Amino acid sequence: MFDWGCAGPTVRTPESSPRLVHHQGMNSSVELKVDGMTCQGCVRGVTKKLSGVAGVASATVDLATGKATVQYDGARARVEEMIAAVEQIGYHASRL
């Protein structure tokens, strides 16, 4: 687990399938529920990790709702890779 300057997540659970929200050509959008975030440092870490997935154009993470909205190229990125990236840093990501 990475230290984002807060207590961060302590429990990881198995990943589940995300919900595809929008698909139009090669531009896709998915909403993920991210559990375990406790501060803006967590938000920055999750945003950075999601943005680092090949094919991701943008990631917006909201601490209050625990929701991440990711815009990506469906031909280059898989949602499972996004979930794995979030879980690599100690959070749990799942469909809403």
Gaussian input, Z-matrix of N, CA and C with variables (Angstrom, degrees):
# hf/3-21g

backbone

0 1
 N
 C     1     B1
 C     2     B2     1     A1
 N     3     B3     2     A2     1     D1
 C     4     B4     3     A3     2     D2
 C     5     B5     4     A4     3     D3
 N     6     B6     5     A5     4     D4
 C     7     B7     6     A6     5     D5
 C     8     B8     7     A7     6     D6
 N     9     B9     8     A8     7     D7
 C    10    B10     9     A9     8     D8
 C    11    B11    10    A10     9     D9
 N    12    B12    11    A11    10    D10
 C    13    B13    12    A12    11    D11
 C    14    B14    13    A13    12    D12
 N    15    B15    14    A14    13    D13
 C    16    B16    15    A15    14    D14
 C    17    B17    16    A16    15    D15
 N    18    B18    17    A17    16    D16
 C    19    B19    18    A18    17    D17
 C    20    B20    19    A19    18    D18
 N    21    B21    20    A20    19    D19
 C    22    B22    21    A21    20    D20
 C    23    B23    22    A22    21    D21
 N    24    B24    23    A23    22    D22
 C    25    B25    24    A24    23    D23
 C    26    B26    25    A25    24    D24
 N    27    B27    26    A26    25    D25
 C    28    B28    27    A27    26    D26
 C    29    B29    28    A28    27    D27
 N    30    B30    29    A29    28    D28
 C    31    B31    30    A30    29    D29
 C    32    B32    31    A31    30    D30
 N    33    B33    32    A32    31    D31
 C    34    B34    33    A33    32    D32
 C    35    B35    34    A34    33    D33
 N    36    B36    35    A35    34    D34
 C    37    B37    36    A36    35    D35
 C    38    B38    37    A37    36    D36
 N    39    B39    38    A38    37    D37
 C    40    B40    39    A39    38    D38
 C    41    B41    40    A40    39    D39
 N    42    B42    41    A41    40    D40
 C    43    B43    42    A42    41    D41
 C    44    B44    43    A43    42    D42
 N    45    B45    44    A44    43    D43
 C    46    B46    45    A45    44    D44
 C    47    B47    46    A46    45    D45
 N    48    B48    47    A47    46    D46
 C    49    B49    48    A48    47    D47
 C    50    B50    49    A49    48    D48
 N    51    B51    50    A50    49    D49
 C    52    B52    51    A51    50    D50
 C    53    B53    52    A52    51    D51
 N    54    B54    53    A53    52    D52
 C    55    B55    54    A54    53    D53
 C    56    B56    55    A55    54    D54
 N    57    B57    56    A56    55    D55
 C    58    B58    57    A57    56    D56
 C    59    B59    58    A58    57    D57
 N    60    B60    59    A59    58    D58
 C    61    B61    60    A60    59    D59
 C    62    B62    61    A61    60    D60
 N    63    B63    62    A62    61    D61
 C    64    B64    63    A63    62    D62
 C    65    B65    64    A64    63    D63
 N    66    B66    65    A65    64    D64
 C    67    B67    66    A66    65    D65
 C    68    B68    67    A67    66    D66
 N    69    B69    68    A68    67    D67
 C    70    B70    69    A69    68    D68
 C    71    B71    70    A70    69    D69
 N    72    B72    71    A71    70    D70
 C    73    B73    72    A72    71    D71
 C    74    B74    73    A73    72    D72
 N    75    B75    74    A74    73    D73
 C    76    B76    75    A75    74    D74
 C    77    B77    76    A76    75    D75
 N    78    B78    77    A77    76    D76
 C    79    B79    78    A78    77    D77
 C    80    B80    79    A79    78    D78
 N    81    B81    80    A80    79    D79
 C    82    B82    81    A81    80    D80
 C    83    B83    82    A82    81    D81
 N    84    B84    83    A83    82    D82
 C    85    B85    84    A84    83    D83
 C    86    B86    85    A85    84    D84
 N    87    B87    86    A86    85    D85
 C    88    B88    87    A87    86    D86
 C    89    B89    88    A88    87    D87
 N    90    B90    89    A89    88    D88
 C    91    B91    90    A90    89    D89
 C    92    B92    91    A91    90    D90
 N    93    B93    92    A92    91    D91
 C    94    B94    93    A93    92    D92
 C    95    B95    94    A94    93    D93
 N    96    B96    95    A95    94    D94
 C    97    B97    96    A96    95    D95
 C    98    B98    97    A97    96    D96
 N    99    B99    98    A98    97    D97
 C   100   B100    99    A99    98    D98
 C   101   B101   100   A100    99    D99
 N   102   B102   101   A101   100   D100
 C   103   B103   102   A102   101   D101
 C   104   B104   103   A103   102   D102
 N   105   B105   104   A104   103   D103
 C   106   B106   105   A105   104   D104
 C   107   B107   106   A106   105   D105
 N   108   B108   107   A107   106   D106
 C   109   B109   108   A108   107   D107
 C   110   B110   109   A109   108   D108
 N   111   B111   110   A110   109   D109
 C   112   B112   111   A111   110   D110
 C   113   B113   112   A112   111   D111
 N   114   B114   113   A113   112   D112
 C   115   B115   114   A114   113   D113
 C   116   B116   115   A115   114   D114
 N   117   B117   116   A116   115   D115
 C   118   B118   117   A117   116   D116
 C   119   B119   118   A118   117   D117
 N   120   B120   119   A119   118   D118
 C   121   B121   120   A120   119   D119
 C   122   B122   121   A121   120   D120
 N   123   B123   122   A122   121   D121
 C   124   B124   123   A123   122   D122
 C   125   B125   124   A124   123   D123
 N   126   B126   125   A125   124   D124
 C   127   B127   126   A126   125   D125
 C   128   B128   127   A127   126   D126
 N   129   B129   128   A128   127   D127
 C   130   B130   129   A129   128   D128
 C   131   B131   130   A130   129   D129
 N   132   B132   131   A131   130   D130
 C   133   B133   132   A132   131   D131
 C   134   B134   133   A133   132   D132
 N   135   B135   134   A134   133   D133
 C   136   B136   135   A135   134   D134
 C   137   B137   136   A136   135   D135
 N   138   B138   137   A137   136   D136
 C   139   B139   138   A138   137   D137
 C   140   B140   139   A139   138   D138
 N   141   B141   140   A140   139   D139
 C   142   B142   141   A141   140   D140
 C   143   B143   142   A142   141   D141
 N   144   B144   143   A143   142   D142
 C   145   B145   144   A144   143   D143
 C   146   B146   145   A145   144   D144
 N   147   B147   146   A146   145   D145
 C   148   B148   147   A147   146   D146
 C   149   B149   148   A148   147   D147
 N   150   B150   149   A149   148   D148
 C   151   B151   150   A150   149   D149
 C   152   B152   151   A151   150   D150
 N   153   B153   152   A152   151   D151
 C   154   B154   153   A153   152   D152
 C   155   B155   154   A154   153   D153
 N   156   B156   155   A155   154   D154
 C   157   B157   156   A156   155   D155
 C   158   B158   157   A157   156   D156
 N   159   B159   158   A158   157   D157
 C   160   B160   159   A159   158   D158
 C   161   B161   160   A160   159   D159
 N   162   B162   161   A161   160   D160
 C   163   B163   162   A162   161   D161
 C   164   B164   163   A163   162   D162
 N   165   B165   164   A164   163   D163
 C   166   B166   165   A165   164   D164
 C   167   B167   166   A166   165   D165
 N   168   B168   167   A167   166   D166
 C   169   B169   168   A168   167   D167
 C   170   B170   169   A169   168   D168
 N   171   B171   170   A170   169   D169
 C   172   B172   171   A171   170   D170
 C   173   B173   172   A172   171   D171
 N   174   B174   173   A173   172   D172
 C   175   B175   174   A174   173   D173
 C   176   B176   175   A175   174   D174
 N   177   B177   176   A176   175   D175
 C   178   B178   177   A177   176   D176
 C   179   B179   178   A178   177   D177
 N   180   B180   179   A179   178   D178
 C   181   B181   180   A180   179   D179
 C   182   B182   181   A181   180   D180
 N   183   B183   182   A182   181   D181
 C   184   B184   183   A183   182   D182
 C   185   B185   184   A184   183   D183
 N   186   B186   185   A185   184   D184
 C   187   B187   186   A186   185   D185
 C   188   B188   187   A187   186   D186
 N   189   B189   188   A188   187   D187
 C   190   B190   189   A189   188   D188
 C   191   B191   190   A190   189   D189
 N   192   B192   191   A191   190   D190
 C   193   B193   192   A192   191   D191
 C   194   B194   193   A193   192   D192
 N   195   B195   194   A194   193   D193
 C   196   B196   195   A195   194   D194
 C   197   B197   196   A196   195   D195
 N   198   B198   197   A197   196   D196
 C   199   B199   198   A198   197   D197
 C   200   B200   199   A199   198   D198
 N   201   B201   200   A200   199   D199
 C   202   B202   201   A201   200   D200
 C   203   B203   202   A202   201   D201
 N   204   B204   203   A203   202   D202
 C   205   B205   204   A204   203   D203
 C   206   B206   205   A205   204   D204
 N   207   B207   206   A206   205   D205
 C   208   B208   207   A207   206   D206
 C   209   B209   208   A208   207   D207
 N   210   B210   209   A209   208   D208
 C   211   B211   210   A210   209   D209
 C   212   B212   211   A211   210   D210
 N   213   B213   212   A212   211   D211
 C   214   B214   213   A213   212   D212
 C   215   B215   214   A214   213   D213
 N   216   B216   215   A215   214   D214
 C   217   B217   216   A216   215   D215
 C   218   B218   217   A217   216   D216
 N   219   B219   218   A218   217   D217
 C   220   B220   219   A219   218   D218
 C   221   B221   220   A220   219   D219
 N   222   B222   221   A221   220   D220
 C   223   B223   222   A222   221   D221
 C   224   B224   223   A223   222   D222
 N   225   B225   224   A224   223   D223
 C   226   B226   225   A225   224   D224
 C   227   B227   226   A226   225   D225
 N   228   B228   227   A227   226   D226
 C   229   B229   228   A228   227   D227
 C   230   B230   229   A229   228   D228
 N   231   B231   230   A230   229   D229
 C   232   B232   231   A231   230   D230
 C   233   B233   232   A232   231   D231
 N   234   B234   233   A233   232   D232
 C   235   B235   234   A234   233   D233
 C   236   B236   235   A235   234   D234
 N   237   B237   236   A236   235   D235
 C   238   B238   237   A237   236   D236
 C   239   B239   238   A238   237   D237
 N   240   B240   239   A239   238   D238
 C   241   B241   240   A240   239   D239
 C   242   B242   241   A241   240   D240
 N   243   B243   242   A242   241   D241
 C   244   B244   243   A243   242   D242
 C   245   B245   244   A244   243   D243
 N   246   B246   245   A245   244   D244
 C   247   B247   246   A246   245   D245
 C   248   B248   247   A247   246   D246
 N   249   B249   248   A248   247   D247
 C   250   B250   249   A249   248   D248
 C   251   B251   250   A250   249   D249
 N   252   B252   251   A251   250   D250
 C   253   B253   252   A252   251   D251
 C   254   B254   253   A253   252   D252
 N   255   B255   254   A254   253   D253
 C   256   B256   255   A255   254   D254
 C   257   B257   256   A256   255   D255
 N   258   B258   257   A257   256   D256
 C   259   B259   258   A258   257   D257
 C   260   B260   259   A259   258   D258
 N   261   B261   260   A260   259   D259
 C   262   B262   261   A261   260   D260
 C   263   B263   262   A262   261   D261
 N   264   B264   263   A263   262   D262
 C   265   B265   264   A264   263   D263
 C   266   B266   265   A265   264   D264
 N   267   B267   266   A266   265   D265
 C   268   B268   267   A267   266   D266
 C   269   B269   268   A268   267   D267
 N   270   B270   269   A269   268   D268
 C   271   B271   270   A270   269   D269
 C   272   B272   271   A271   270   D270
 N   273   B273   272   A272   271   D271
 C   274   B274   273   A273   272   D272
 C   275   B275   274   A274   273   D273
 N   276   B276   275   A275   274   D274
 C   277   B277   276   A276   275   D275
 C   278   B278   277   A277   276   D276
 N   279   B279   278   A278   277   D277
 C   280   B280   279   A279   278   D278
 C   281   B281   280   A280   279   D279
 N   282   B282   281   A281   280   D280
 C   283   B283   282   A282   281   D281
 C   284   B284   283   A283   282   D282
 N   285   B285   284   A284   283   D283
 C   286   B286   285   A285   284   D284
 C   287   B287   286   A286   285   D285

   B1=1.4494
   B2=1.5244
   B3=1.2956
   B4=1.4472
   B5=1.5143
   B6=1.3282
   B7=1.4596
   B8=1.5225
   B9=1.3334
   B10=1.4634
   B11=1.5153
   B12=1.3339
   B13=1.4579
   B14=1.5163
   B15=1.3203
   B16=1.4569
   B17=1.5204
   B18=1.2986
   B19=1.4591
   B20=1.5210
   B21=1.3194
   B22=1.4545
   B23=1.5068
   B24=1.3144
   B25=1.4546
   B26=1.5237
   B27=1.3173
   B28=1.4573
   B29=1.5174
   B30=1.3209
   B31=1.4612
   B32=1.5172
   B33=1.3346
   B34=1.4617
   B35=1.5142
   B36=1.3174
   B37=1.4545
   B38=1.5104
   B39=1.3251
   B40=1.4741
   B41=1.5232
   B42=1.3312
   B43=1.4600
   B44=1.5182
   B45=1.3061
   B46=1.4573
   B47=1.5163
   B48=1.2856
   B49=1.4542
   B50=1.5157
   B51=1.3223
   B52=1.4577
   B53=1.5218
   B54=1.3024
   B55=1.4517
   B56=1.5231
   B57=1.3238
   B58=1.4593
   B59=1.5119
   B60=1.3246
   B61=1.4516
   B62=1.5149
   B63=1.3099
   B64=1.4578
   B65=1.5205
   B66=1.3106
   B67=1.4523
   B68=1.5240
   B69=1.3056
   B70=1.4571
   B71=1.5172
   B72=1.3269
   B73=1.4509
   B74=1.5167
   B75=1.3234
   B76=1.4564
   B77=1.5203
   B78=1.3268
   B79=1.4572
   B80=1.5158
   B81=1.3147
   B82=1.4524
   B83=1.5149
   B84=1.3207
   B85=1.4506
   B86=1.5188
   B87=1.3093
   B88=1.4561
   B89=1.5351
   B90=1.3329
   B91=1.4575
   B92=1.5133
   B93=1.3207
   B94=1.4529
   B95=1.5214
   B96=1.2954
   B97=1.4532
   B98=1.5177
   B99=1.3394
   B100=1.4595
   B101=1.5248
   B102=1.3190
   B103=1.4580
   B104=1.5235
   B105=1.3282
   B106=1.4584
   B107=1.5085
   B108=1.3215
   B109=1.4624
   B110=1.5301
   B111=1.3434
   B112=1.4585
   B113=1.5253
   B114=1.3377
   B115=1.4703
   B116=1.5266
   B117=1.3143
   B118=1.4648
   B119=1.5277
   B120=1.3241
   B121=1.4647
   B122=1.5266
   B123=1.3319
   B124=1.4680
   B125=1.5279
   B126=1.3263
   B127=1.4626
   B128=1.5267
   B129=1.3364
   B130=1.4620
   B131=1.5243
   B132=1.3241
   B133=1.4598
   B134=1.5205
   B135=1.3404
   B136=1.4629
   B137=1.5264
   B138=1.3218
   B139=1.4651
   B140=1.5215
   B141=1.3203
   B142=1.4640
   B143=1.5275
   B144=1.3078
   B145=1.4669
   B146=1.5276
   B147=1.3365
   B148=1.4652
   B149=1.5258
   B150=1.3211
   B151=1.4663
   B152=1.5235
   B153=1.3292
   B154=1.4511
   B155=1.5176
   B156=1.3230
   B157=1.4635
   B158=1.5307
   B159=1.3167
   B160=1.4689
   B161=1.5196
   B162=1.3299
   B163=1.4584
   B164=1.5191
   B165=1.3365
   B166=1.4688
   B167=1.5232
   B168=1.3261
   B169=1.4668
   B170=1.5234
   B171=1.3481
   B172=1.4609
   B173=1.5218
   B174=1.3120
   B175=1.4638
   B176=1.5194
   B177=1.3156
   B178=1.4583
   B179=1.5173
   B180=1.3338
   B181=1.4606
   B182=1.5222
   B183=1.3302
   B184=1.4667
   B185=1.5241
   B186=1.3311
   B187=1.4578
   B188=1.5230
   B189=1.3253
   B190=1.4675
   B191=1.5211
   B192=1.3238
   B193=1.4734
   B194=1.5208
   B195=1.3329
   B196=1.4565
   B197=1.5179
   B198=1.3249
   B199=1.4599
   B200=1.5244
   B201=1.3236
   B202=1.4606
   B203=1.5212
   B204=1.3174
   B205=1.4518
   B206=1.5187
   B207=1.3194
   B208=1.4598
   B209=1.5220
   B210=1.3186
   B211=1.4608
   B212=1.5231
   B213=1.3289
   B214=1.4599
   B215=1.5207
   B216=1.3154
   B217=1.4590
   B218=1.5229
   B219=1.3167
   B220=1.4560
   B221=1.5181
   B222=1.3181
   B223=1.4593
   B224=1.5257
   B225=1.3335
   B226=1.4697
   B227=1.5231
   B228=1.3116
   B229=1.4674
   B230=1.5171
   B231=1.3023
   B232=1.4644
   B233=1.5157
   B234=1.3039
   B235=1.4563
   B236=1.5279
   B237=1.3164
   B238=1.4584
   B239=1.5282
   B240=1.3443
   B241=1.4650
   B242=1.5282
   B243=1.3185
   B244=1.4649
   B245=1.5235
   B246=1.3255
   B247=1.4665
   B248=1.5224
   B249=1.3223
   B250=1.4683
   B251=1.5248
   B252=1.3310
   B253=1.4620
   B254=1.5254
   B255=1.3249
   B256=1.4639
   B257=1.5321
   B258=1.3108
   B259=1.4583
   B260=1.5221
   B261=1.3382
   B262=1.4695
   B263=1.5189
   B264=1.3210
   B265=1.4655
   B266=1.5325
   B267=1.3350
   B268=1.4509
   B269=1.5072
   B270=1.3167
   B271=1.4596
   B272=1.5192
   B273=1.3186
   B274=1.4571
   B275=1.5304
   B276=1.3346
   B277=1.4629
   B278=1.5204
   B279=1.3232
   B280=1.4687
   B281=1.5103
   B282=1.3054
   B283=1.4642
   B284=1.5287
   B285=1.3038
   B286=1.4720
   B287=1.5072
   A1=107.99
   A2=117.09
   A3=123.25
   A4=109.93
   A5=116.30
   A6=121.25
   A7=108.60
   A8=116.38
   A9=121.55
   A10=110.62
   A11=118.01
   A12=120.97
   A13=112.36
   A14=117.95
   A15=121.02
   A16=109.14
   A17=116.29
   A18=121.18
   A19=111.13
   A20=117.58
   A21=121.97
   A22=112.88
   A23=116.27
   A24=120.62
   A25=110.52
   A26=116.01
   A27=120.09
   A28=112.20
   A29=117.39
   A30=120.77
   A31=109.61
   A32=115.07
   A33=119.79
   A34=108.01
   A35=115.63
   A36=121.17
   A37=108.65
   A38=118.53
   A39=120.32
   A40=111.91
   A41=114.90
   A42=118.91
   A43=111.05
   A44=115.52
   A45=120.14
   A46=108.55
   A47=116.97
   A48=121.72
   A49=111.61
   A50=118.00
   A51=121.29
   A52=110.93
   A53=115.02
   A54=121.00
   A55=108.42
   A56=116.43
   A57=120.19
   A58=107.22
   A59=115.81
   A60=120.90
   A61=111.59
   A62=117.20
   A63=120.92
   A64=108.36
   A65=115.81
   A66=119.43
   A67=108.13
   A68=114.95
   A69=120.29
   A70=107.28
   A71=116.56
   A72=119.91
   A73=110.37
   A74=116.01
   A75=120.64
   A76=111.87
   A77=118.62
   A78=122.12
   A79=108.95
   A80=116.15
   A81=120.81
   A82=109.68
   A83=114.76
   A84=121.71
   A85=108.24
   A86=116.67
   A87=121.04
   A88=108.43
   A89=115.71
   A90=121.63
   A91=107.90
   A92=115.57
   A93=121.66
   A94=109.39
   A95=116.92
   A96=122.44
   A97=105.89
   A98=116.23
   A99=120.83
   A100=107.90
   A101=115.98
   A102=121.57
   A103=111.11
   A104=115.62
   A105=121.35
   A106=115.41
   A107=118.84
   A108=120.60
   A109=109.16
   A110=115.51
   A111=119.96
   A112=114.47
   A113=117.31
   A114=119.34
   A115=110.67
   A116=115.93
   A117=120.88
   A118=112.15
   A119=116.87
   A120=119.88
   A121=110.48
   A122=115.66
   A123=120.55
   A124=109.77
   A125=116.22
   A126=121.54
   A127=110.01
   A128=116.48
   A129=119.94
   A130=111.31
   A131=116.75
   A132=120.62
   A133=112.53
   A134=116.72
   A135=120.83
   A136=110.14
   A137=116.96
   A138=120.75
   A139=110.76
   A140=116.55
   A141=120.96
   A142=110.84
   A143=117.06
   A144=120.67
   A145=111.11
   A146=117.04
   A147=120.02
   A148=110.81
   A149=116.84
   A150=121.03
   A151=111.90
   A152=116.80
   A153=121.44
   A154=114.25
   A155=117.77
   A156=120.88
   A157=108.26
   A158=116.46
   A159=120.75
   A160=110.61
   A161=116.21
   A162=121.72
   A163=113.94
   A164=117.76
   A165=120.49
   A166=108.62
   A167=115.72
   A168=121.38
   A169=110.91
   A170=117.12
   A171=120.54
   A172=109.94
   A173=114.55
   A174=121.31
   A175=107.79
   A176=115.98
   A177=122.32
   A178=107.14
   A179=116.64
   A180=121.62
   A181=108.33
   A182=116.02
   A183=121.98
   A184=109.35
   A185=116.60
   A186=121.70
   A187=112.04
   A188=117.00
   A189=121.18
   A190=112.68
   A191=116.46
   A192=119.76
   A193=112.38
   A194=116.97
   A195=120.55
   A196=112.03
   A197=115.86
   A198=121.27
   A199=111.19
   A200=115.19
   A201=121.60
   A202=107.87
   A203=116.38
   A204=122.00
   A205=106.69
   A206=115.67
   A207=120.65
   A208=109.55
   A209=116.03
   A210=123.68
   A211=106.37
   A212=117.00
   A213=118.95
   A214=111.80
   A215=114.35
   A216=123.14
   A217=106.83
   A218=116.98
   A219=121.84
   A220=114.12
   A221=117.18
   A222=120.57
   A223=111.67
   A224=116.77
   A225=120.54
   A226=114.13
   A227=118.37
   A228=121.07
   A229=110.82
   A230=115.41
   A231=121.59
   A232=108.62
   A233=116.19
   A234=121.26
   A235=110.37
   A236=117.44
   A237=120.88
   A238=111.26
   A239=116.47
   A240=120.52
   A241=110.74
   A242=116.49
   A243=120.50
   A244=110.56
   A245=115.56
   A246=120.02
   A247=109.75
   A248=116.78
   A249=120.68
   A250=110.98
   A251=117.31
   A252=120.88
   A253=111.09
   A254=116.89
   A255=121.10
   A256=109.84
   A257=116.68
   A258=119.90
   A259=112.34
   A260=117.71
   A261=121.71
   A262=111.43
   A263=116.76
   A264=119.12
   A265=111.62
   A266=116.64
   A267=119.98
   A268=117.90
   A269=118.32
   A270=121.33
   A271=109.56
   A272=116.61
   A273=120.89
   A274=107.53
   A275=115.80
   A276=121.31
   A277=108.78
   A278=115.85
   A279=120.92
   A280=109.18
   A281=115.14
   A282=118.89
   A283=109.20
   A284=114.62
   A285=120.11
   A286=111.28
   D1=143.75
   D2=178.97
   D3=-92.15
   D4=151.99
   D5=179.10
   D6=-98.61
   D7=109.28
   D8=179.63
   D9=-99.98
   D10=18.07
   D11=178.00
   D12=86.47
   D13=23.03
   D14=179.64
   D15=-152.54
   D16=179.25
   D17=-179.82
   D18=-64.19
   D19=-36.66
   D20=177.55
   D21=66.39
   D22=-174.96
   D23=-177.37
   D24=-75.02
   D25=153.65
   D26=177.71
   D27=-123.46
   D28=-19.39
   D29=-177.25
   D30=-124.50
   D31=132.87
   D32=174.59
   D33=-112.43
   D34=140.87
   D35=177.99
   D36=-123.16
   D37=164.05
   D38=-179.06
   D39=-59.67
   D40=145.40
   D41=178.91
   D42=-72.98
   D43=154.29
   D44=174.66
   D45=-128.67
   D46=171.83
   D47=-175.31
   D48=-74.91
   D49=132.98
   D50=176.18
   D51=-78.37
   D52=166.88
   D53=179.84
   D54=-101.82
   D55=125.26
   D56=175.11
   D57=-75.56
   D58=121.03
   D59=-174.46
   D60=-92.01
   D61=-40.58
   D62=-173.41
   D63=-148.64
   D64=136.96
   D65=175.39
   D66=-141.93
   D67=125.79
   D68=178.93
   D69=-147.03
   D70=104.40
   D71=-178.17
   D72=61.79
   D73=-126.03
   D74=-179.28
   D75=-96.27
   D76=3.53
   D77=178.79
   D78=-102.67
   D79=119.11
   D80=-178.69
   D81=-126.20
   D82=159.71
   D83=177.47
   D84=-139.23
   D85=138.57
   D86=177.48
   D87=-136.08
   D88=145.14
   D89=174.81
   D90=-109.88
   D91=129.74
   D92=178.96
   D93=-120.17
   D94=145.25
   D95=170.52
   D96=-91.91
   D97=127.73
   D98=179.89
   D99=-116.58
   D100=115.67
   D101=-179.39
   D102=-98.54
   D103=143.83
   D104=174.49
   D105=107.19
   D106=-5.98
   D107=179.72
   D108=-76.58
   D109=136.76
   D110=-178.94
   D111=-125.28
   D112=-9.05
   D113=-177.57
   D114=-157.93
   D115=177.05
   D116=-179.96
   D117=-67.35
   D118=-25.11
   D119=174.54
   D120=-63.60
   D121=-39.44
   D122=176.46
   D123=-62.58
   D124=-44.67
   D125=-179.74
   D126=-59.52
   D127=-45.16
   D128=179.12
   D129=-61.62
   D130=-41.89
   D131=-179.88
   D132=-63.94
   D133=-45.14
   D134=179.52
   D135=-66.40
   D136=-42.88
   D137=178.51
   D138=-59.86
   D139=-45.60
   D140=-179.72
   D141=-63.11
   D142=-43.12
   D143=-178.47
   D144=-66.15
   D145=-44.22
   D146=178.27
   D147=-64.35
   D148=-41.11
   D149=-178.93
   D150=-65.89
   D151=-22.61
   D152=-179.44
   D153=-82.03
   D154=-7.53
   D155=178.24
   D156=-74.34
   D157=128.53
   D158=-179.82
   D159=-56.00
   D160=129.92
   D161=179.01
   D162=95.93
   D163=-9.87
   D164=178.35
   D165=-81.58
   D166=124.75
   D167=179.42
   D168=-86.20
   D169=-40.28
   D170=179.33
   D171=-159.25
   D172=154.32
   D173=176.58
   D174=-138.51
   D175=130.08
   D176=176.91
   D177=-120.66
   D178=124.95
   D179=-177.09
   D180=-120.77
   D181=131.60
   D182=-178.66
   D183=-115.10
   D184=119.27
   D185=-178.67
   D186=-65.45
   D187=-43.19
   D188=-175.86
   D189=-61.66
   D190=-39.80
   D191=-178.55
   D192=-95.60
   D193=-16.03
   D194=-175.94
   D195=67.74
   D196=29.30
   D197=-175.39
   D198=-113.92
   D199=139.30
   D200=173.14
   D201=-117.04
   D202=131.33
   D203=175.07
   D204=-113.26
   D205=122.96
   D206=-174.74
   D207=-120.92
   D208=127.71
   D209=173.44
   D210=-100.05
   D211=130.08
   D212=-175.72
   D213=-152.66
   D214=165.21
   D215=176.05
   D216=-87.67
   D217=109.63
   D218=-177.28
   D219=-62.33
   D220=-18.17
   D221=178.30
   D222=-83.18
   D223=-17.20
   D224=-175.88
   D225=-114.55
   D226=-25.05
   D227=-175.00
   D228=-122.77
   D229=145.76
   D230=175.29
   D231=-114.07
   D232=142.29
   D233=-179.24
   D234=-61.12
   D235=-34.98
   D236=179.04
   D237=-59.80
   D238=-33.67
   D239=177.22
   D240=-67.24
   D241=-36.86
   D242=178.47
   D243=-65.95
   D244=-45.05
   D245=178.80
   D246=-61.14
   D247=-44.96
   D248=179.96
   D249=-62.01
   D250=-38.93
   D251=179.22
   D252=-62.62
   D253=-43.77
   D254=178.93
   D255=-65.24
   D256=-41.46
   D257=-178.00
   D258=-72.28
   D259=-23.82
   D260=175.41
   D261=-60.59
   D262=-30.40
   D263=-177.58
   D264=-100.91
   D265=14.16
   D266=168.63
   D267=98.36
   D268=8.27
   D269=178.27
   D270=-106.69
   D271=167.20
   D272=177.35
   D273=-111.94
   D274=128.68
   D275=178.52
   D276=-117.63
   D277=138.62
   D278=179.55
   D279=-155.09
   D280=171.66
   D281=176.62
   D282=-69.07
   D283=156.97
   D284=178.23
   D285=-73.76

